[in-house]
């Protein structure tokens, strides 16, 4: 008699590729929705009245759009240098970002690989190229996170105590060890030439720093009275949350952490959650529209 796990695996293996993709998307969306509901439940009582004038501020929405398209644009710059991609590739990169944030981490990278394989063929070495781009992105993120942790070390040490401090140490050690492993085994890990890797890491680092600045500006526009030091600390926490693999809606999880460490006297958790909710909604809309456009544009196989 098969175990429940084996039965599920057998049933899943019998599904078509399209059905599997749809099932994973539904599960990921449900997981993201559950995270968002849980966050709102935990933050019940937060005063959102400070955010009532946000939609009328043009600078906020301009900054929001810039924040949203930043990552796909930087990915496009990287892949344009490697593959010579044109503007027609941008929807695929938007879809990648949406899938990574809404469905499951790295599911967007898998979708981008399928697109690259279909568009460029094996000659473009899509697997090796996208693997190198993903690994260098993780390396750049680790380095920026470590730098921010060092700069915020006295404050973080004062806030994180007991089990939380132990967890922070383990997280930091993981970041350091993974970065060292990538560095020492770079000859075996990477397929791109060293110069191309250096440029790629530089673009990733610029993307991360610009994203931090733009996101902090969004929070500042919502709450002008919040200090730059508080924004920098929250930015550090955000970078640490971004290191969590396979977790969708990570931005929303940042708000409860802010309440646990800083309280919410200034309404910062509400501002963070507001921006995270907007981002999640944008991912759902952009991901759905770009996926539909790709489905319509994709040539259909002939039946005869």
Backbone as JSON, one array per atom type, in Angstrom:
{
  "sequence": "XXXXXXXXXXXXXXXXXXXXXXXXXXXXXXXXXXXXXXXXXXXXXXXXXXXXXXXXXXXXXXXXXXXXXXXXXXXXXXXXXXXXXXXXXXXXXXXXXXXXXXXXXXXXXXXXXXXXXXXXXXXXXXXXXXXXXXXXXXXXXXXXXXXXXXXXXXXXXXXXXXXXXXXXXXXXXXXXXXXXXXXXXXXXXXXXXXXXXXXXXXXXXXXXXXXXXXXXXXXXXXXXXXXXXXXXXXXXXXXXXXXXXXXXXXXXXXXXXXXXXXXXXXXXXXXXXXXXXXXXXXXXXXXXXXXXXXXXXXXXXXXX",
  "N": [[0.85, -1.2, 0.0], [0.58, 2.18, -0.88], [2.15, 5.03, 0.6], [0.71, 8.16, 1.81], [2.32, 10.29, 0.88], [3.75, 9.11, -1.26], [1.59, 8.54, -2.92], [0.68, 11.1, -3.57], [2.93, 12.04, -4.94], [2.94, 10.29, -7.15], [0.5, 10.94, -8.35], [0.99, 13.62, -8.97], [3.1, 13.35, -10.78], [1.79, 12.26, -12.92], [0.45, 14.31, -14.09], [0.09, 16.77, -16.7], [2.62, 18.99, -18.08], [1.7, 21.65, -18.29], [-0.5, 21.62, -16.53], [0.82, 21.11, -14.14], [2.31, 23.48, -13.84], [0.21, 25.33, -13.54], [-0.94, 24.38, -11.18], [1.14, 24.72, -9.32], [1.31, 27.49, -9.44], [-1.19, 28.24, -8.38], [-0.97, 27.19, -5.78], [1.21, 28.68, -4.88], [0.17, 31.29, -5.02], [-1.89, 31.04, -3.15], [-0.36, 30.58, -0.87], [1.03, 33.01, -0.68], [-1.15, 34.74, -0.28], [-2.05, 33.74, 2.17], [0.11, 34.39, 3.82], [-0.02, 37.18, 3.72], [-2.55, 37.67, 4.85], [-2.11, 36.62, 7.42], [-0.15, 38.38, 8.32], [-1.52, 40.85, 8.36], [-3.38, 40.16, 10.31], [-1.78, 39.78, 12.57], [-0.86, 42.36, 12.88], [-3.02, 43.81, 13.64], [-4.69, 46.69, 14.58], [-2.79, 48.57, 14.07], [-2.16, 51.91, 13.19], [-3.23, 53.23, 10.28], [-3.85, 55.68, 9.37], [-2.06, 57.65, 8.71], [-1.43, 57.17, 6.13], [-3.32, 57.98, 4.36], [-3.19, 60.01, 2.44], [-1.46, 59.16, 0.55], [-2.01, 58.06, -2.17], [-2.41, 60.39, -3.68], [-0.03, 61.6, -4.1], [2.17, 62.37, -6.51], [4.96, 61.97, -6.71], [5.42, 59.79, -5.06], [4.19, 57.67, -6.49], [5.67, 57.71, -8.84], [8.17, 57.02, -7.87], [7.51, 54.5, -6.93], [6.93, 53.06, -9.3], [9.47, 53.18, -10.49], [10.92, 51.7, -8.63], [9.72, 49.22, -8.98], [10.3, 48.43, -11.65], [13.01, 48.35, -11.64], [14.61, 46.01, -11.02], [13.96, 44.09, -13.16], [14.9, 45.69, -15.29], [17.66, 45.96, -14.76], [18.4, 43.27, -14.92], [17.88, 42.93, -17.61], [19.84, 44.61, -18.72], [22.13, 43.14, -18.03], [21.73, 40.66, -19.41], [21.52, 41.61, -21.96], [24.12, 42.37, -22.52], [25.27, 39.88, -22.61], [23.72, 38.2, -24.31], [22.74, 39.94, -26.21], [20.09, 40.88, -26.15], [16.95, 42.35, -27.13], [14.43, 44.93, -26.61], [12.15, 43.4, -26.61], [12.46, 41.31, -24.89], [11.87, 42.17, -22.37], [9.22, 41.8, -21.18], [9.37, 39.06, -20.44], [11.24, 39.17, -18.39], [9.91, 40.75, -16.54], [7.89, 38.94, -15.93], [9.39, 36.94, -14.76], [10.28, 38.21, -12.37], [7.79, 38.63, -11.09], [6.88, 35.98, -10.72], [8.87, 34.93, -9.03], [8.39, 36.43, -6.72], [5.69, 36.1, -6.09], [4.84, 33.44, -6.56], [6.85, 31.04, -6.02], [10.16, 31.22, -4.68], [12.71, 31.46, -7.11], [11.15, 30.19, -8.99], [10.5, 31.9, -11.0], [12.98, 32.19, -12.25], [13.2, 29.66, -13.35], [11.1, 29.77, -15.21], [12.1, 31.79, -16.85], [14.29, 30.49, -17.9], [13.04, 28.53, -19.48], [11.84, 30.21, -21.34], [14.14, 31.41, -22.48], [15.4, 29.19, -23.55], [13.55, 28.45, -25.46], [13.57, 30.71, -27.06], [16.27, 31.37, -27.72], [17.54, 28.97, -28.13], [19.76, 26.09, -27.66], [22.28, 27.08, -28.24], [22.78, 29.49, -26.99], [23.46, 28.79, -24.46], [21.61, 28.78, -22.18], [21.07, 27.69, -19.59], [23.56, 27.65, -18.17], [24.24, 30.36, -18.31], [22.06, 31.75, -17.04], [22.22, 30.54, -14.57], [24.72, 31.51, -13.66], [24.11, 34.24, -13.54], [22.15, 34.24, -11.54], [23.61, 33.23, -9.34], [25.63, 35.17, -9.03], [24.0, 37.3, -8.38], [23.03, 36.48, -5.88], [25.47, 36.48, -4.51], [26.21, 39.2, -4.6], [24.06, 40.26, -3.14], [24.53, 39.06, -0.65], [26.98, 40.27, 0.06], [26.27, 43.01, 0.26], [24.37, 42.84, 2.3], [25.97, 41.94, 4.44], [27.69, 44.15, 4.7], [25.86, 46.13, 5.52], [25.01, 45.02, 7.91], [27.35, 45.16, 9.42], [27.68, 47.95, 9.61], [25.42, 48.54, 11.08], [25.8, 47.15, 13.38], [26.1, 47.81, 16.27], [23.48, 48.76, 16.93], [21.82, 46.64, 16.11], [22.78, 44.62, 17.77], [21.95, 45.58, 20.21], [19.18, 45.42, 19.97], [18.5, 42.82, 19.14], [18.17, 40.05, 21.04], [18.79, 37.11, 23.06], [17.16, 34.27, 21.76], [16.64, 35.41, 19.3], [18.97, 36.84, 18.73], [20.75, 34.7, 18.53], [19.69, 33.43, 16.27], [20.19, 35.45, 14.43], [22.99, 35.43, 14.39], [23.45, 32.88, 13.31], [22.29, 33.22, 10.8], [23.95, 35.22, 9.75], [26.4, 33.85, 9.73], [25.79, 31.89, 7.86], [25.47, 33.45, 5.56], [28.09, 34.45, 5.27], [29.61, 32.05, 4.96], [28.46, 30.91, 2.66], [29.08, 32.85, 0.77], [31.88, 32.76, 0.83], [32.24, 30.16, -0.09], [31.31, 30.37, -2.72], [33.25, 32.12, -3.7], [35.72, 30.69, -3.42], [35.29, 28.43, -4.97], [34.87, 29.39, -7.48], [35.9, 28.87, -10.02], [34.84, 26.45, -10.66], [32.16, 26.88, -10.44], [31.25, 28.96, -12.11], [30.5, 29.75, -15.56], [30.7, 31.91, -17.22], [33.06, 34.33, -18.55], [35.71, 35.87, -16.56], [35.76, 38.76, -16.69], [33.19, 39.36, -17.59], [31.74, 38.35, -15.46], [32.56, 40.08, -13.41], [31.47, 42.53, -14.26], [28.78, 41.83, -14.18], [28.35, 41.31, -11.43], [28.82, 43.88, -10.5], [26.64, 45.29, -11.67], [24.51, 44.0, -10.4], [25.04, 44.75, -7.74], [24.74, 47.54, -7.89], [22.02, 47.57, -8.53], [20.87, 46.54, -6.15], [21.61, 48.46, -4.23], [20.38, 50.77, -5.29], [17.74, 49.91, -5.15], [17.38, 49.75, -2.38], [17.63, 52.46, -1.69], [15.48, 53.62, -3.14], [13.29, 52.25, -2.04], [13.48, 53.03, 0.64], [12.98, 55.72, 0.22], [10.3, 55.62, -0.56], [9.12, 54.82, 1.88], [9.84, 57.06, 3.38], [8.44, 59.09, 2.09], [5.89, 58.37, 2.8], [6.0, 58.63, 5.55], [7.19, 61.33, 6.62], [8.37, 62.17, 9.01], [9.96, 60.16, 10.01], [13.17, 59.05, 10.99], [16.35, 59.04, 9.25], [18.16, 57.17, 10.21], [16.49, 55.2, 11.32], [15.25, 54.3, 9.0], [17.46, 53.23, 7.68], [18.11, 51.13, 9.37], [15.8, 49.53, 9.14], [16.05, 48.99, 6.45], [18.28, 47.32, 6.54], [17.21, 45.09, 7.9], [15.38, 44.38, 5.96], [17.08, 43.56, 3.89], [18.13, 41.27, 5.08], [15.84, 39.7, 5.25], [15.45, 39.31, 2.56], [17.29, 37.41, 1.96], [16.13, 35.01, 2.48], [15.42, 31.91, 1.1], [13.1, 30.6, -1.38], [10.74, 31.7, -0.36], [7.76, 33.35, -0.77], [6.33, 36.71, -0.95], [7.99, 38.14, 0.83], [8.43, 40.75, 1.59], [6.15, 41.5, 2.99], [6.46, 40.08, 5.34], [8.26, 41.54, 6.73], [7.1, 43.6, 8.2], [5.88, 42.57, 10.72], [8.29, 41.92, 11.99], [9.49, 44.39, 12.37], [7.71, 45.52, 14.23], [8.17, 43.77, 16.37], [10.83, 44.34, 17.04], [11.18, 47.16, 17.06], [8.79, 48.3, 17.81], [5.8, 50.22, 17.07], [5.54, 52.96, 17.16], [6.0, 55.11, 15.48], [4.59, 54.43, 13.25], [5.89, 53.01, 11.29], [5.88, 50.29, 10.64], [3.35, 50.01, 9.54], [3.65, 51.58, 7.23], [5.61, 50.13, 5.86], [4.24, 47.72, 5.44], [2.17, 48.66, 3.85], [3.49, 49.47, 1.48], [4.53, 46.96, 0.8], [2.19, 45.53, 0.29], [1.21, 46.91, -1.94], [3.27, 46.28, -3.75], [2.99, 43.48, -3.91], [0.44, 43.32, -5.05], [0.99, 44.55, -7.5], [2.79, 42.69, -8.57], [1.08, 40.48, -8.93], [-0.75, 41.48, -10.84], [0.96, 42.31, -13.0], [2.35, 39.92, -13.47], [0.21, 38.23, -14.22], [-0.81, 39.54, -16.53], [1.46, 39.6, -18.24], [1.96, 36.87, -18.49], [-0.37, 36.04, -19.77], [-0.12, 37.48, -22.15], [2.16, 36.26, -23.19], [1.17, 33.69, -23.56], [-0.78, 34.11, -25.54], [0.8, 35.07, -27.62], [2.44, 32.93, -28.18], [3.29, 30.46, -30.56], [0.97, 28.02, -31.8], [0.95, 24.45, -31.73], [0.56, 22.42, -34.64], [-2.28, 20.42, -35.44], [-2.41, 18.52, -37.33]],
  "CA": [[0.0, 0.0, 0.0], [1.38, 3.39, -0.98], [1.97, 6.06, 1.62], [0.09, 9.37, 1.24], [3.33, 11.07, 0.15], [3.99, 8.45, -2.54], [0.39, 8.69, -3.74], [0.69, 12.47, -4.08], [3.99, 12.13, -5.95], [2.49, 9.58, -8.35], [-0.56, 11.74, -8.98], [1.61, 14.82, -9.53], [3.9, 12.97, -11.94], [0.9, 11.91, -14.02], [-0.13, 15.53, -14.65], [0.82, 17.39, -17.8], [3.48, 20.11, -17.66], [0.87, 22.85, -18.13], [-1.29, 21.46, -15.3], [1.74, 21.27, -13.01], [2.61, 24.91, -13.7], [-0.97, 26.0, -13.0], [-1.11, 23.94, -9.8], [2.15, 25.41, -8.52], [0.94, 28.91, -9.37], [-2.31, 28.36, -7.44], [-0.44, 26.96, -4.44], [2.03, 29.83, -4.52], [-0.72, 32.43, -4.76], [-2.57, 30.79, -1.88], [0.63, 30.77, 0.18], [1.25, 34.45, -0.56], [-2.34, 35.32, 0.33], [-2.07, 33.34, 3.57], [1.11, 35.19, 4.51], [-0.51, 38.55, 3.83], [-3.65, 37.66, 5.83], [-1.52, 36.43, 8.74], [0.54, 39.61, 8.7], [-2.56, 41.82, 8.73], [-3.98, 39.7, 11.57], [-0.82, 40.06, 13.64], [-0.68, 43.8, 13.01], [-4.33, 44.42, 13.88], [-4.6, 47.82, 15.51], [-1.84, 49.57, 13.57], [-2.82, 53.1, 12.68], [-2.9, 53.49, 8.89], [-4.4, 56.98, 8.99], [-0.99, 58.48, 8.15], [-1.21, 56.81, 4.74], [-4.52, 58.29, 3.59], [-2.91, 60.95, 1.36], [-0.44, 58.59, -0.32], [-2.33, 57.94, -3.6], [-2.44, 61.67, -4.38], [1.33, 62.12, -4.2], [2.76, 61.87, -7.76], [6.33, 61.53, -6.5], [5.36, 58.44, -4.5], [3.88, 56.69, -7.53], [6.82, 57.69, -9.74], [9.19, 56.24, -7.17], [7.02, 53.12, -6.87], [7.14, 52.46, -10.63], [10.92, 53.03, -10.66], [11.32, 50.58, -7.78], [9.21, 47.96, -9.52], [10.94, 48.03, -12.91], [14.46, 48.4, -11.49], [15.23, 44.69, -11.11], [13.92, 43.59, -14.54], [15.74, 46.51, -16.16], [19.06, 45.6, -14.54], [18.58, 41.94, -15.52], [17.91, 43.13, -19.06], [21.17, 45.13, -19.04], [23.09, 42.03, -17.93], [21.51, 39.69, -20.48], [21.8, 42.29, -23.23], [25.57, 42.28, -22.71], [25.65, 38.49, -22.87], [22.96, 37.63, -25.42], [22.3, 40.95, -27.17], [18.63, 40.92, -26.15], [16.28, 43.61, -27.4], [13.37, 45.31, -25.68], [11.1, 42.38, -26.62], [12.7, 40.37, -23.8], [11.52, 42.77, -21.08], [8.08, 41.13, -20.53], [9.8, 37.81, -19.81], [11.93, 39.52, -17.15], [8.85, 41.15, -15.61], [7.22, 37.71, -15.51], [10.32, 36.27, -13.84], [10.21, 38.88, -11.08], [6.48, 38.38, -10.48], [6.81, 34.59, -10.28], [9.75, 34.76, -7.87], [7.85, 37.09, -5.54], [4.32, 35.69, -5.79], [4.68, 31.99, -6.56], [7.89, 30.52, -5.14], [11.47, 31.72, -5.05], [13.4, 30.82, -8.22], [10.24, 29.7, -10.03], [10.64, 32.85, -12.11], [14.2, 31.85, -12.97], [12.89, 28.48, -14.16], [10.3, 30.23, -16.34], [12.98, 32.53, -17.75], [15.1, 29.49, -18.6], [12.19, 27.95, -20.53], [11.71, 31.25, -22.38], [15.43, 31.57, -23.16], [15.64, 27.98, -24.33], [12.65, 28.5, -26.61], [13.89, 31.87, -27.9], [17.66, 31.4, -28.17], [18.04, 27.64, -28.43], [20.88, 25.67, -26.81], [23.52, 27.79, -28.56], [22.98, 30.58, -26.04], [23.78, 28.21, -23.15], [20.74, 29.48, -21.22], [21.18, 27.19, -18.21], [24.8, 28.13, -17.55], [24.2, 31.83, -18.2], [21.11, 32.15, -16.0], [22.78, 30.09, -13.29], [25.75, 32.46, -13.25], [23.45, 35.5, -13.18], [21.49, 34.03, -10.25], [24.62, 33.06, -8.29], [26.26, 36.47, -8.79], [23.01, 38.11, -7.67], [23.07, 36.06, -4.47], [26.74, 36.93, -3.94], [26.11, 40.65, -4.39], [23.13, 40.47, -2.03], [25.22, 38.68, 0.58], [27.99, 41.28, 0.39], [25.59, 44.23, 0.7], [23.78, 42.55, 3.61], [27.05, 41.93, 5.44], [28.14, 45.53, 4.91], [24.85, 46.84, 6.3], [25.03, 44.46, 9.26], [28.52, 45.72, 10.11], [27.39, 49.35, 9.9], [24.34, 48.6, 12.06], [26.09, 46.15, 14.41], [25.75, 48.22, 17.64], [22.03, 48.85, 17.11], [21.25, 45.3, 16.0], [23.15, 43.88, 18.98], [21.12, 46.06, 21.31], [17.78, 45.04, 19.77], [18.34, 41.36, 19.02], [18.66, 39.38, 22.23], [18.32, 35.75, 23.27], [17.02, 33.39, 20.6], [16.7, 36.23, 18.09], [20.38, 37.13, 18.47], [21.33, 33.44, 18.05], [19.23, 33.27, 14.89], [20.91, 36.44, 13.63], [24.36, 34.94, 14.23], [23.41, 31.75, 12.38], [22.02, 33.79, 9.47], [25.17, 35.91, 9.31], [27.4, 32.83, 9.42], [25.38, 31.26, 6.6], [25.79, 34.39, 4.49], [29.55, 34.48, 5.11], [30.1, 30.77, 4.45], [28.01, 30.73, 1.27], [29.86, 33.78, -0.06], [33.24, 32.22, 0.73], [32.19, 28.98, -0.95], [31.21, 30.85, -4.11], [34.53, 32.72, -4.09], [36.79, 29.7, -3.53], [34.97, 27.46, -6.02], [34.35, 30.15, -8.62], [36.32, 28.26, -11.29], [33.96, 25.31, -10.92], [30.77, 27.33, -10.38], [30.87, 29.89, -13.18], [30.84, 29.48, -16.95], [30.99, 33.18, -17.88], [34.44, 34.8, -18.36], [35.88, 36.71, -15.36], [35.37, 40.16, -16.91], [31.73, 39.39, -17.65], [31.26, 38.13, -14.09], [32.79, 41.3, -12.63], [30.46, 43.51, -14.67], [27.48, 41.34, -13.7], [28.28, 41.57, -9.99], [28.7, 45.33, -10.34], [25.27, 45.69, -11.98], [23.67, 43.5, -9.31], [25.27, 45.58, -6.55], [24.07, 48.82, -8.15], [20.57, 47.34, -8.42], [20.5, 46.36, -4.74], [21.74, 49.75, -3.54], [19.32, 51.64, -5.79], [16.48, 49.41, -4.61], [17.32, 50.17, -0.98], [17.38, 53.91, -1.65], [14.13, 53.9, -3.63], [12.32, 51.74, -1.06], [13.53, 53.94, 1.79], [12.31, 56.96, -0.19], [8.86, 55.35, -0.48], [8.74, 54.89, 3.3], [10.01, 58.45, 3.83], [7.32, 59.86, 1.54], [4.72, 58.04, 3.6], [6.2, 59.11, 6.92], [8.29, 62.3, 6.57], [8.99, 62.39, 10.32], [10.83, 59.04, 10.36], [14.59, 59.41, 10.84], [17.13, 58.28, 8.27], [18.75, 56.04, 10.93], [15.46, 54.15, 11.41], [15.08, 53.75, 7.66], [18.64, 52.43, 7.38], [17.98, 49.89, 10.14], [14.76, 48.73, 8.5], [16.64, 48.51, 5.2], [19.13, 46.17, 6.89], [16.3, 43.97, 8.16], [14.81, 43.99, 4.66], [18.09, 42.8, 3.18], [18.22, 39.95, 5.69], [14.65, 38.96, 4.82], [15.6, 38.97, 1.15], [18.16, 36.25, 1.85], [15.36, 33.79, 2.7], [15.09, 31.29, -0.19], [11.84, 29.89, -1.62], [9.64, 32.29, 0.41], [7.12, 34.48, -1.46], [5.78, 37.8, -0.13], [8.91, 38.39, 1.94], [8.29, 42.14, 2.02], [5.07, 41.57, 3.98], [6.93, 39.51, 6.6], [9.13, 42.51, 7.39], [6.32, 44.45, 9.12], [5.86, 42.05, 12.08], [9.63, 41.98, 12.57], [9.68, 45.77, 12.82], [6.94, 45.68, 15.46], [8.83, 43.01, 17.44], [12.11, 44.94, 17.42], [11.15, 48.61, 17.23], [7.48, 48.84, 18.13], [5.22, 50.92, 15.92], [5.15, 54.3, 17.61], [6.06, 56.05, 14.35], [3.79, 53.93, 12.14], [6.77, 52.52, 10.24], [5.43, 48.96, 10.22], [2.22, 50.22, 8.64], [4.16, 52.08, 5.95], [6.28, 49.01, 5.2], [3.21, 46.78, 4.99], [1.44, 49.32, 2.76], [4.32, 49.34, 0.27], [4.61, 45.54, 0.46], [0.91, 45.15, -0.3], [1.2, 47.47, -3.3], [4.19, 45.5, -4.56], [2.4, 42.18, -4.16], [-0.65, 43.52, -6.02], [1.62, 44.82, -8.8], [3.32, 41.42, -9.06], [-0.04, 39.66, -9.39], [-1.28, 42.06, -12.08], [1.97, 42.25, -14.06], [2.58, 38.52, -13.77], [-0.93, 37.7, -14.96], [-0.89, 40.16, -17.86], [2.59, 39.16, -19.07], [1.78, 35.45, -18.78], [-1.43, 35.96, -20.78], [0.44, 37.96, -23.41], [3.06, 35.22, -23.69], [0.34, 32.57, -24.01], [-1.42, 34.5, -26.79], [1.82, 35.24, -28.67], [3.16, 31.69, -28.44], [2.71, 29.72, -31.68], [0.29, 26.79, -31.44], [1.34, 23.29, -32.54], [-0.45, 21.97, -35.6], [-2.92, 19.16, -35.06], [-2.25, 17.54, -38.41]],
  "C": [[0.88, 1.25, 0.0], [1.09, 4.33, 0.18], [1.3, 7.27, 0.98], [1.06, 10.2, 0.42], [3.6, 10.46, -1.22], [2.8, 8.59, -3.48], [0.33, 10.08, -4.36], [1.74, 12.62, -5.17], [3.57, 11.46, -7.26], [1.44, 10.38, -9.11], [0.02, 12.98, -9.65], [2.39, 14.5, -10.79], [3.03, 12.66, -13.15], [0.29, 13.14, -14.7], [0.71, 16.04, -15.81], [1.65, 18.56, -17.28], [2.67, 21.37, -17.42], [0.07, 22.79, -16.84], [-0.41, 21.63, -14.07], [2.04, 22.74, -12.76], [1.43, 25.65, -13.09], [-1.17, 25.65, -11.52], [-0.12, 24.64, -8.88], [1.82, 26.89, -8.37], [-0.18, 29.13, -8.36], [-1.83, 28.19, -6.0], [0.38, 28.16, -3.97], [1.2, 31.06, -4.2], [-1.45, 32.27, -3.44], [-1.62, 31.01, -0.71], [0.89, 32.25, 0.41], [0.07, 35.13, 0.12], [-2.41, 34.99, 1.82], [-1.07, 34.15, 4.39], [0.59, 36.6, 4.75], [-1.64, 38.64, 4.86], [-3.09, 37.53, 7.25], [-0.82, 37.69, 9.23], [-0.46, 40.67, 9.14], [-3.2, 41.45, 10.07], [-3.06, 40.04, 12.74], [-0.67, 41.55, 13.89], [-2.01, 44.54, 13.21], [-4.19, 45.54, 14.91], [-3.6, 48.87, 15.09], [-2.61, 50.73, 12.94], [-2.34, 53.4, 11.26], [-3.38, 54.86, 8.44], [-3.35, 57.89, 8.37], [-0.8, 58.23, 6.66], [-2.34, 57.26, 3.82], [-4.24, 59.19, 2.4], [-1.91, 60.4, 0.34], [-0.83, 58.55, -1.8], [-2.31, 59.26, -4.37], [-1.05, 62.28, -4.57], [1.99, 61.57, -5.46], [4.17, 61.34, -7.58], [6.37, 60.12, -5.94], [5.15, 57.41, -5.61], [5.0, 56.61, -8.56], [7.93, 56.84, -9.15], [8.8, 54.76, -7.12], [7.26, 52.4, -8.2], [8.63, 52.22, -10.87], [11.43, 51.85, -9.85], [10.92, 49.26, -8.4], [9.99, 47.5, -10.75], [12.46, 47.96, -12.79], [15.11, 47.03, -11.71], [15.14, 44.09, -12.51], [14.82, 44.38, -15.49], [17.21, 46.15, -16.0], [19.35, 44.2, -15.08], [18.68, 42.05, -17.04], [19.28, 43.67, -19.5], [22.22, 44.01, -19.04], [22.95, 41.09, -19.12], [21.7, 40.31, -21.86], [23.29, 42.23, -23.54], [25.98, 40.86, -23.13], [25.01, 37.96, -24.15], [22.57, 38.64, -26.49], [20.79, 41.06, -27.26], [18.11, 42.31, -26.47], [15.2, 43.88, -26.38], [12.27, 44.27, -25.6], [11.27, 41.38, -25.48], [12.2, 40.89, -22.45], [10.29, 42.13, -20.43], [8.45, 39.82, -19.85], [10.49, 38.07, -18.48], [10.94, 40.03, -16.1], [8.14, 39.92, -15.06], [8.1, 36.93, -14.53], [10.23, 36.88, -12.45], [8.9, 38.57, -10.36], [6.39, 36.95, -9.95], [7.68, 34.35, -9.06], [9.13, 35.32, -6.6], [6.47, 36.57, -5.13], [4.19, 34.17, -5.68], [5.67, 31.39, -5.57], [9.23, 31.06, -5.62], [12.13, 30.85, -6.1], [12.47, 30.17, -9.24], [10.28, 30.62, -11.24], [11.89, 32.58, -12.93], [13.98, 30.64, -13.86], [12.07, 28.86, -15.38], [11.16, 30.98, -17.36], [13.87, 31.57, -18.54], [14.31, 28.87, -19.75], [12.05, 28.94, -21.69], [13.0, 31.38, -23.18], [15.74, 30.36, -24.04], [14.79, 27.99, -25.6], [13.06, 29.59, -27.59], [15.28, 31.79, -28.53], [18.17, 30.04, -28.63], [19.23, 27.29, -27.54], [22.17, 26.42, -27.07], [23.82, 28.91, -27.58], [23.36, 30.13, -24.65], [22.92, 28.87, -22.05], [20.89, 29.0, -19.79], [22.4, 27.76, -17.52], [24.76, 29.64, -17.33], [23.29, 32.27, -17.07], [21.55, 31.67, -14.62], [23.82, 31.07, -12.78], [25.14, 33.79, -12.83], [22.79, 35.38, -11.81], [22.51, 33.94, -9.11], [25.31, 34.4, -7.99], [25.29, 37.43, -8.1], [22.99, 37.78, -6.19], [24.34, 36.55, -3.79], [26.71, 38.42, -3.66], [25.18, 40.97, -3.23], [23.76, 40.14, -0.7], [26.21, 39.76, 1.02], [27.35, 42.57, 0.9], [24.97, 44.02, 2.08], [24.82, 42.56, 4.71], [27.54, 43.34, 5.74], [27.15, 46.31, 5.77], [24.78, 46.32, 7.73], [26.2, 45.03, 10.07], [28.25, 47.16, 10.51], [26.34, 49.5, 11.0], [24.59, 47.7, 13.27], [25.72, 46.6, 15.83], [24.24, 48.25, 17.9], [21.4, 47.47, 17.08], [21.56, 44.49, 17.24], [22.29, 44.31, 20.16], [19.67, 45.62, 21.2], [17.58, 43.53, 19.79], [18.99, 40.67, 20.21], [18.11, 37.96, 22.29], [18.3, 34.95, 21.99], [17.13, 34.17, 19.29], [18.14, 36.55, 17.72], [21.09, 35.88, 17.95], [20.96, 33.19, 16.59], [19.97, 34.22, 13.96], [22.34, 35.99, 13.37], [24.41, 33.8, 13.21], [23.19, 32.26, 10.96], [23.26, 34.46, 8.9], [26.24, 34.91, 8.91], [27.07, 32.13, 8.1], [25.72, 32.15, 5.41], [27.28, 34.4, 4.2], [30.06, 33.2, 4.45], [29.69, 30.55, 2.99], [28.79, 31.64, 0.33], [31.28, 33.28, -0.25], [33.28, 31.0, -0.19], [32.12, 29.38, -2.42], [32.55, 31.39, -4.58], [35.59, 31.65, -4.34], [36.55, 28.69, -4.66], [34.47, 28.13, -7.29], [34.74, 29.53, -9.96], [35.42, 27.1, -11.67], [32.5, 25.72, -11.01], [30.37, 28.07, -11.64], [31.32, 29.42, -14.56], [31.19, 30.76, -17.7], [32.45, 33.59, -17.63], [34.53, 35.76, -17.19], [35.43, 38.15, -15.55], [33.85, 40.3, -16.93], [31.13, 39.2, -16.26], [31.41, 39.39, -13.25], [31.76, 42.37, -12.97], [29.09, 43.12, -14.13], [27.31, 41.6, -12.21], [28.12, 43.06, -9.72], [27.28, 45.82, -10.61], [24.31, 45.23, -10.89], [23.81, 44.39, -8.06], [24.6, 46.94, -6.7], [22.56, 48.68, -8.02], [20.12, 47.26, -6.96], [20.55, 47.69, -4.0], [20.65, 50.72, -3.99], [17.95, 51.21, -5.24], [16.3, 49.82, -3.15], [16.98, 51.65, -0.87], [15.95, 54.23, -2.06], [13.07, 53.42, -2.63], [12.3, 52.62, 0.18], [12.84, 55.27, 1.47], [10.79, 56.79, -0.16], [8.38, 55.45, 0.97], [8.81, 56.33, 3.81], [8.88, 59.33, 3.31], [6.03, 59.59, 2.29], [4.8, 58.66, 4.99], [7.39, 60.08, 6.95], [9.02, 62.47, 7.89], [9.96, 61.27, 10.72], [12.28, 59.4, 10.06], [15.27, 58.52, 9.8], [17.75, 57.05, 8.93], [17.76, 54.88, 11.03], [15.25, 53.5, 10.06], [16.25, 52.84, 7.28], [18.58, 51.1, 8.12], [16.94, 48.97, 9.51], [15.25, 48.19, 7.16], [17.55, 47.31, 5.42], [18.29, 44.94, 7.14], [15.7, 43.46, 6.85], [15.81, 43.17, 3.86], [18.23, 41.4, 3.75], [17.02, 39.09, 5.3], [14.79, 38.51, 3.37], [16.51, 37.77, 0.93], [17.42, 34.94, 2.07], [15.0, 33.17, 1.35], [13.69, 30.69, -0.2], [10.65, 30.46, -0.85], [9.04, 33.45, -0.39], [6.66, 35.53, -0.46], [6.67, 38.12, 1.06], [8.8, 39.81, 2.47], [7.24, 42.26, 3.12], [5.52, 41.04, 5.34], [7.81, 40.49, 7.38], [8.38, 43.32, 8.44], [6.23, 43.88, 10.53], [7.22, 42.09, 12.77], [9.93, 43.38, 13.09], [8.95, 46.01, 14.14], [7.64, 44.98, 16.63], [10.09, 43.7, 17.94], [11.99, 46.41, 17.81], [9.84, 49.13, 17.8], [6.94, 49.58, 16.92], [4.75, 52.32, 16.3], [5.11, 55.28, 16.44], [5.24, 55.59, 13.15], [4.62, 53.33, 11.02], [6.34, 51.15, 9.73], [4.25, 49.07, 9.26], [2.66, 50.69, 7.27], [4.82, 50.95, 5.16], [5.26, 48.02, 4.64], [2.4, 47.36, 3.83], [2.19, 49.17, 1.45], [4.39, 47.88, -0.17], [3.33, 45.05, -0.2], [0.78, 45.68, -1.72], [2.09, 46.65, -4.23], [3.6, 44.14, -4.91], [1.27, 42.27, -5.18], [-0.09, 43.76, -7.42], [2.18, 43.53, -9.41], [2.21, 40.54, -9.63], [-0.56, 40.16, -10.74], [-0.29, 41.91, -13.23], [2.25, 40.81, -14.47], [1.46, 37.92, -14.59], [-1.01, 38.24, -16.38], [0.23, 39.66, -18.77], [2.47, 37.68, -19.43], [0.71, 35.26, -19.86], [-0.91, 36.41, -22.14], [1.37, 36.93, -24.03], [2.27, 34.04, -24.25], [-0.29, 32.88, -25.37], [-0.41, 34.56, -27.93], [2.51, 33.94, -29.05], [2.51, 30.92, -29.59], [2.12, 28.39, -31.23], [0.78, 25.63, -32.32], [0.21, 22.87, -33.48], [-0.98, 20.61, -35.19], [-2.73, 18.1, -36.14], [-1.06, 17.91, -39.27]]
}
